[in-house]
Amino acid sequence: MATKSFQADFKFNSKSSVKLLEAIEKSKKVDHRIDKKVKNVRDKDTINSIMGSFLGKQ
């Protein structure tokens, strides 16, 4: 699988600073919740099994 890497240089000037401030003022707080049970997995075999099923290798 090929991946592409993108890099961009941005210039920060007075015009862009005004637009940034406007965007910050218009932004809304988002409340994220996870409604599923979460389990920490540290066992290497379990992780490999999960990743294998995710990638269709099981």
C-alpha positions as CSV (number, residue, x, y, z in Angstrom):
1,M,0.0,0.0,0.0
2,A,1.5,3.4,-1.0
3,T,1.2,6.4,1.1
4,K,1.6,10.1,0.2
5,S,3.2,12.6,2.5
6,F,2.1,16.3,2.2
7,Q,3.9,19.2,3.5
8,A,2.9,22.8,3.3
9,D,4.4,26.1,4.5
10,F,2.0,28.6,5.9
11,K,2.7,32.3,6.3
12,F,1.2,34.0,9.3
13,N,0.4,37.6,8.7
14,S,-2.1,40.2,9.9
15,K,-4.7,39.0,7.4
16,S,-4.5,35.4,8.3
17,S,-4.4,36.3,12.1
18,V,-7.8,38.1,11.7
19,K,-9.3,35.0,9.9
20,L,-7.9,32.7,12.6
21,L,-9.5,34.8,15.4
22,E,-12.8,34.9,13.5
23,A,-12.7,31.1,13.2
24,I,-11.9,30.7,16.9
25,E,-14.8,33.0,17.9
26,K,-17.3,31.1,15.7
27,S,-16.2,27.6,16.8
28,K,-18.4,25.6,19.2
29,K,-17.5,23.3,22.0
30,V,-18.0,19.6,21.0
31,D,-18.9,17.1,23.7
32,H,-17.5,13.7,22.7
33,R,-18.6,10.6,24.5
34,I,-17.8,6.9,24.1
35,D,-20.9,4.9,24.7
36,K,-19.2,1.5,24.3
37,K,-17.5,-0.5,27.0
38,V,-13.7,0.0,26.8
39,K,-11.1,-2.6,27.8
40,N,-7.3,-2.0,27.9
41,V,-5.4,-4.7,26.1
42,R,-1.8,-5.3,26.8
43,D,-1.3,-8.9,25.9
44,K,0.6,-9.2,22.6
45,D,-1.3,-12.3,21.4
46,T,-4.6,-10.6,22.0
47,I,-3.4,-7.4,20.2
48,N,-2.2,-9.5,17.2
49,S,-5.6,-11.4,17.1
50,I,-7.5,-8.1,17.1
51,M,-5.3,-6.6,14.4
52,G,-5.5,-9.8,12.4
53,S,-9.3,-9.8,12.4
54,F,-9.4,-6.0,11.6
55,L,-7.1,-6.5,8.6
56,G,-8.9,-9.7,7.5
57,K,-6.0,-12.1,8.2
58,Q,-7.9,-14.4,10.5
